[in-house]
C-alpha cells in the first residue's frame, strides 16, 4: 500500500445541517385557562337552560350545578396547577377524598339530621339528589384537603415514603 493513502471521509450533506431538529411542542388544551373558563360558563348556561326547560326547582338546580362545578374545579386543580414536589400526590388526593371527604359528609348528614333540617331539605329537593350531590361536593372538598396535607407533609411531620420527616 502506498504511504500517502488516506481513507476518504464522507462529506457532510449541505441539505441536512441539523439532523436533530426540535419539533414544536403540541398545544395542550387542558393547560389553558380559557378552556376551563369556557367549560365552566358553558356548563352553567346549559344547566340553567335545561333546568328552566324541564322546570326544575332552583334548589335542585343549585345542587346539581354545585356538584358539577366542584368536579370541574378539582379537574382544573389537578390538571392545570403544576404538580408539586411531593411524589405521592395521587395517594393524598384519594385518601383525602375517601377518608376526609366521607367523614365531612357523614358529619354533615348526622348534624342536619339531629337539627331536623335534613327532613326539610329532602322534602324540597328529594332524598336521592341531596345524598348524591352532597356526597360529591364533600368528596371533592376532602380531596382538596388531602392535597393540602400532602403539600405540607414535611412541616406537619407525616410519614412519607416510610421515613418520618420533621
C-alpha positions as CSV (number, residue, x, y, z in Angstrom):
1,X,0.0,0.0,0.0
2,X,1.2,3.5,-0.8
3,X,2.2,5.7,2.1
4,X,0.1,8.6,1.3
5,X,-3.1,6.6,1.1
6,X,-5.9,8.2,3.3
7,X,-9.3,7.0,4.0
8,X,-11.8,9.2,2.2
9,X,-14.1,10.9,4.7
10,X,-17.7,11.2,3.8
11,X,-18.8,14.7,3.1
12,X,-21.5,16.2,5.2
13,X,-24.6,16.9,3.3
14,X,-25.4,20.5,2.9
15,X,-29.1,19.7,3.0
16,X,-29.1,18.1,6.4
17,X,-27.2,20.5,8.6
18,X,-29.2,19.9,11.8
19,X,-30.3,16.3,11.9
20,X,-31.9,16.7,15.4
21,X,-34.5,19.3,14.6
22,X,-36.7,20.1,17.5
23,X,-40.3,19.8,16.9
24,X,-42.6,22.4,18.2
25,X,-44.4,21.3,21.4
26,X,-48.1,20.5,20.8
27,X,-50.7,22.8,22.3
28,X,-52.2,21.2,25.4
29,X,-55.8,22.3,25.6
30,X,-56.1,21.4,29.3
31,X,-53.3,23.8,30.2
32,X,-55.2,26.8,29.0
33,X,-57.2,28.9,31.4
34,X,-59.6,29.9,28.6
35,X,-60.6,26.2,28.2
36,X,-61.6,25.9,31.9
37,X,-63.4,29.2,32.0
38,X,-65.3,28.3,28.8
39,X,-66.2,24.9,30.2
40,X,-67.5,26.4,33.5
41,X,-69.5,29.1,31.7
42,X,-70.9,26.6,29.2
43,X,-71.9,24.2,31.9
44,X,-73.6,27.0,33.9
45,X,-75.5,28.1,30.8
46,X,-76.6,24.7,29.7
47,X,-77.6,23.7,33.2
48,X,-79.8,26.7,33.8
49,X,-81.4,26.4,30.3
50,X,-82.0,22.7,30.9
51,X,-83.4,23.4,34.4
52,X,-85.7,26.1,33.0
53,X,-87.0,24.0,30.2
54,X,-87.5,20.9,32.5
55,X,-89.0,23.1,35.2
56,X,-86.5,22.0,37.9
57,X,-86.7,23.9,41.1
58,X,-83.9,26.4,41.9
59,X,-82.7,24.4,44.9
60,X,-82.3,21.3,42.8
61,X,-80.6,23.2,40.1
62,X,-78.1,24.8,42.5
63,X,-77.1,21.5,44.0
64,X,-76.6,19.9,40.6
65,X,-74.6,22.8,39.3
66,X,-72.6,22.9,42.5
67,X,-71.6,19.3,42.3
68,X,-70.7,19.6,38.6
69,X,-68.7,22.7,39.1
70,X,-66.9,21.2,42.1
71,X,-65.7,18.2,40.0
72,X,-64.7,20.6,37.2
73,X,-62.8,22.6,39.8
74,X,-61.0,19.5,41.0
75,X,-60.1,18.6,37.5
76,X,-58.7,22.1,36.8
77,X,-56.7,22.0,40.0
78,X,-55.2,18.6,39.3
79,X,-54.6,19.2,35.6
80,X,-53.8,22.8,35.3
81,X,-51.9,23.5,38.5
82,X,-48.4,22.0,38.0
83,X,-47.6,19.0,40.1
84,X,-45.9,19.9,43.4
85,X,-42.7,18.5,44.7
86,X,-44.1,15.6,46.6
87,X,-44.3,12.2,44.9
88,X,-47.4,10.8,46.5
89,X,-50.0,13.3,45.2
90,X,-52.5,10.7,44.0
91,X,-52.3,8.9,47.3
92,X,-53.1,12.1,49.3
93,X,-55.9,13.1,46.9
94,X,-57.6,9.7,47.1
95,X,-57.1,9.4,50.8
96,X,-58.4,12.9,51.3
97,X,-61.4,12.2,49.2
98,X,-62.3,8.8,50.7
99,X,-61.4,9.3,54.4
100,X,-61.7,13.1,55.0
101,X,-64.4,13.7,52.4
102,X,-66.6,10.9,53.6
103,X,-66.1,12.0,57.2
104,X,-67.2,15.5,56.3
105,X,-70.3,14.1,54.5
106,X,-71.2,11.8,57.4
107,X,-70.8,14.7,59.9
108,X,-72.9,16.9,57.7
109,X,-75.7,14.4,57.3
110,X,-75.7,13.5,61.0
111,X,-75.7,17.1,62.1
112,X,-78.5,18.0,59.7
113,X,-80.5,15.0,61.0
114,X,-80.1,16.0,64.6
115,X,-81.2,19.6,64.0
116,X,-84.1,18.2,61.9
117,X,-83.1,20.2,58.8
118,X,-82.4,17.1,56.7
119,X,-86.1,16.3,56.6
120,X,-86.9,19.8,55.3
121,X,-84.2,19.7,52.7
122,X,-85.1,16.2,51.4
123,X,-88.7,17.1,51.2
124,X,-88.0,20.1,48.9
125,X,-85.3,18.6,46.7
126,X,-85.5,14.8,47.1
127,X,-83.6,12.4,49.3
128,X,-81.5,10.8,46.5
129,X,-80.5,14.1,44.9
130,X,-79.4,15.5,48.2
131,X,-77.4,12.4,49.1
132,X,-75.6,12.2,45.8
133,X,-74.8,15.9,45.3
134,X,-73.8,16.5,48.9
135,X,-71.5,13.4,48.8
136,X,-69.8,14.6,45.6
137,X,-69.2,18.0,47.0
138,X,-67.8,16.6,50.2
139,X,-65.5,14.1,48.4
140,X,-64.1,16.9,46.3
141,X,-63.6,19.1,49.4
142,X,-61.8,16.1,51.0
143,X,-59.5,15.7,48.0
144,X,-58.5,19.4,48.3
145,X,-57.8,18.9,52.0
146,X,-55.8,15.8,51.3
147,X,-53.7,17.6,48.7
148,X,-53.1,20.4,51.1
149,X,-52.0,17.9,53.8
150,X,-49.7,16.3,51.2
151,X,-48.1,19.6,50.3
152,X,-47.4,20.3,53.9
153,X,-46.4,16.8,55.0
154,X,-42.9,17.7,55.8
155,X,-43.9,20.6,58.0
156,X,-46.5,18.7,60.0
157,X,-44.4,15.6,60.4
158,X,-46.4,13.0,58.4
159,X,-44.7,9.7,57.4
160,X,-43.9,9.9,53.7
161,X,-42.1,7.0,51.9
162,X,-41.6,5.1,55.1
163,X,-39.5,7.9,56.7
164,X,-40.6,10.2,59.4
165,X,-39.8,13.8,58.4
166,X,-39.8,16.8,60.7
